[in-house]
Amino acid sequence: MKKCIIVLGMHRSGTSATTRGLKVLGVDLGDRLFSPMENNNEKGFWEDIEINSLNDEMLHALGRAWHYLNPIQSDDIEVLHKNGYFLRAKALLCQKINDTPIFGFKDPRVSKLLPFWQEVFSQCQLDVSYVWAIRNPLSVAESLAKRDGFDKTKSYLLWLGNIIVILAGTAGEKTILIDYDRLMQSPAFELKRIAKQFNLKIDPMEMGNYITEFLDKKLQHNVYDMNDLLLDKFCPPLVHEIYKELLEVASDKKSIEDQSLKKKFSIWTDEFKRLRSSLALIDRISIKNNDYAFIEAKAKLNQTITELKQIITEKNNIIRQIFSSTSWRITAPLRFIKQTIRNSSKKN
């Protein structure tokens, strides 16, 4: 049975750094990845272009986008089935995993669409494990404010919805939580935790490259602790409560399978369900005010720029390969012509 490792997590939660770390453990991330983007993800997204594109298309088909607050419902999954997305996703994933023993990928949109993708994993008969990247919600909110102009309340609600879906989807599954700040502080230790959890081997050379060449603390713009989160007047108490418990799990102080924790998960889920009508209303008002249209247009423009950079890079690589393989056929005649001219000049 083929192995597949999925990195889950809210946007701006260190999913890119976590995913890049999987290369240290011998996980194949594929060769169709987004190029780095200045002032966004300078060290790369480590995100599959085709999976990302499909997720965006599915959300658009549902009249949604990654920044909508109202969660995906079972009726939405049925719509995706009827429109042929299940077969497309299955074919795409089977193609990705065909030539590798362990394939891994991330796209924060997968968290929103997790029930759909889990059906795909099942049909592909994959041995799936989840690496769940978490980060202080205040850091996430600050990062989204800088990148997308979101107010904190919206960002906290986005974080909350993302977390609830992941909690429900990974219950009883092979899962490990990685806190982004802890990963930046002790990368080797955190990657060893993943290796131990999923019985993977560490490549010492890749580990060295990851720590010395990839990780850059200058890119960790916001570092907050629990007190900072508690003091933020925009942070809902439920967000603070959930993150505190998740941090305990990421620190190996508690198990995700702890029964008392599972009871809390159930309570949190019920509380979130009561918010759904309010979240749907916020989405409708935001759409009416055209706020989301601007955000979507900006996001699509950034994605287009990234894709164009990727295409240019690929084309340049092809050109370099062509010239490197044919340079001898070009330079040899030129050298012959120059030598003939010199010989002719000497005779004259």
TIKE-373102 format. One record per residue (C-alpha): x, y, z; residue in three letters. Coordinates in steps of 0.05 Angstrom, whole numbers, plus 5000, padded with zeros to 4 digits. Example, Ala and Ser with C-alpha at 12.3 -4.5 7.8 and 13.67 -1.06 7.14 Angstrom:
524649105156ALA527349795143SER
// end
This chain:
500050005000MET502850684979LYS504251185035LYS501751905032CYS503352445082ILE498653045083ILE500653705117VAL494554055145LEU494054735177GLY491255435173MET494355935124HIS500656275152ARG501655725204SER508355455180GLY505554925132THR510855105080SER516655025129ALA513654375155THR512654095086THR519754265064ARG522053885126GLY518853245099LEU524353215046LYS529153065103VAL525052445117LEU525152185046GLY518152435027VAL517252604953ASP513753274943LEU513453214867GLY516553664814ASP510654134800ARG511554624857LEU510155374861PHE516255814857SER517956264917PRO514556934920MET517757564948GLU514357855010ASN509957235015ASN513856585017ASN521056765000GLU523456055012LYS517955724972GLY510855484983PHE512654744973TRP505654684945GLU503554264885ASP501054714829ILE495954214801GLU492954024869ILE492454764888ASN489154934822SER484054364831LEU482454594902ASN481355304878ASP476855064822GLU472654634869MET471755204918LEU469755664861HIS464655134837ALA461555164907LEU461455924906GLY466855944958ARG474156144967ALA479455965019TRP477756585061HIS470256445068TYR468156305140LEU462355835131ASN464955115129PRO463854605074ILE457754175085GLN455953465062SER451453765009ASP457454124981ASP461253464975ILE455453184936GLU455853774888VAL463153624876LEU461552894862HIS456153074812LYS460853544775ASN466153014765GLY471353294814TYR471952644852PHE474452254791LEU479052824771ARG482152864841ALA482952104843LYS486452094775ALA490952674794LEU493052374860LEU494151674831CYS498651994779GLN502652364832LYS503851744875ILE505051264818ASN512751284816ASP514351414889THR513750994953PRO512051604997ILE508652214969PHE507052835009GLY503353484995PHE500354095028LYS495254625010ASP491654985066PRO485354915023ARG485554165036VAL483654305109SER477254635085LYS475954065035LEU478453505080LEU472153075079PRO472453065003PHE479852895000TRP479052345051GLN474251995004GLU479552054950VAL484951764996PHE480451175011SER478951034938GLN486351074921CYS487650564977GLN492950995009LEU496350915077ASP495251635099VAL498552015156SER497452735176TYR502453255198VAL498453825229TRP502154495231ALA499654975285ILE501755675303ARG499656195354ASN493156485326PRO495557185341LEU501557075295SER496856805242VAL492257415249ALA498157905244GLU500757545183SER494057545148LEU493158285164ALA499758445131LYS498758005070ARG491258045057ASP488858635098GLY484258195142PHE481958465208ASP483558035268LYS476457805283THR475857515213LYS482657175219SER480956865286TYR474456585259LEU478056305198LEU483055975245TRP477455685287LEU473755395228GLY480155085200ASN481854765267ILE474854465278ILE474854135209VAL481853835221ILE479853595291LEU473853225262ALA477552955202GLY483752685237THR480152365296ALA482851655302GLY487851765244GLU495451745247LYS496852475265THR502452895295ILE502053625314LEU507954085299ILE508154785328ASP511455275280TYR515155665334ASP517955025364ARG520054785294LEU523955435284MET527255365352GLN528954625348SER528154375276PRO532053725285ALA528053535347PHE521353655313GLU523253275250LEU525552695293LYS518652695325ARG515452615257ILE520452075237ALA519051675300LYS511551755294GLN511251505222PHE517251045221ASN521251465171LEU528751525163LYS532552185168ILE537452385114ASP543252735151PRO545353135090MET538253375077GLU537553545151MET543753985146GLY541154335084ASN534354445116TYR537254765179ILE542855175148THR540155365080GLU532555345084PHE530555585153LEU531356325164ASP529056635230LYS528657315195LYS522457055160LEU519156895227GLN516357595233HIS511657485292ASN512957085355VAL507757115410TYR506356705472ASP499856495506MET499557135548ASN499757565486ASP494057175457LEU490057225521LEU490957975524LEU488658095453ASP481558365459LYS479758115389PHE481257385405CYS475056975423PRO475956565487PRO474555925448LEU480656055403VAL485156155463HIS482455525497GLU483455085436ILE490455325420TYR492655225492LYS490454495489GLU493554385420LEU500154665443LEU500154155499GLU499453605447VAL504853905402ALA509453925463SER508153185478ASP505053375545LYS498453075524LYS496252555473SER491352725418ILE487852085439GLU486852325511ASP479552195530GLN478752845568SER481353205507LEU476452845462LYS470653085506LYS473153795497LYS473553685421PHE466153495422SER464354125462ILE468454575416TRP465154275354THR458154395383ASP460055115399GLU462555225329PHE456254935298LYS452155465334ARG456355985298LEU454855735228ARG448856175213SER452856785236SER458756585193LEU454356495132ALA451357185144LEU458357495149ILE460257165083ASP454057435049ARG455058145075ILE462358135055SER460657894985ILE455358434979LYS460358965000ASN465158684948ASN470658594999ASP471857874978TYR471858044904ALA477858484915PHE481357964958ILE479957414907GLU482457844850ALA488857994889LYS489757264906ALA488757044834LYS493557584809LEU498957334858ASN497656624836GLN498256814763THR504757174776ILE507456564812THR505356104756GLU508456554703LEU514956554742LYS514655804745GLN513555754670ILE519356234656ILE523955824701THR521955174666GLU522955484597LYS529755764617ASN531755074642ASN529654764575ILE533555294536ILE539755174579ARG539154424567GLN538454524492ILE544554974488PHE548754534533SER547353924490SER548354294423THR553854784441SER559254344411TRP555554324345ARG555255084345ILE562255254371THR566054734331ALA564155024262PRO565555724288LEU572455514311ARG573655194244PHE571555824207ILE575956274251LYS581855814241GLN580855804165THR580656564164ILE587056614205ARG590556114159ASN588356484098SER590957144127SER597756834140LYS598256594068LYS596657274041ASN
// end
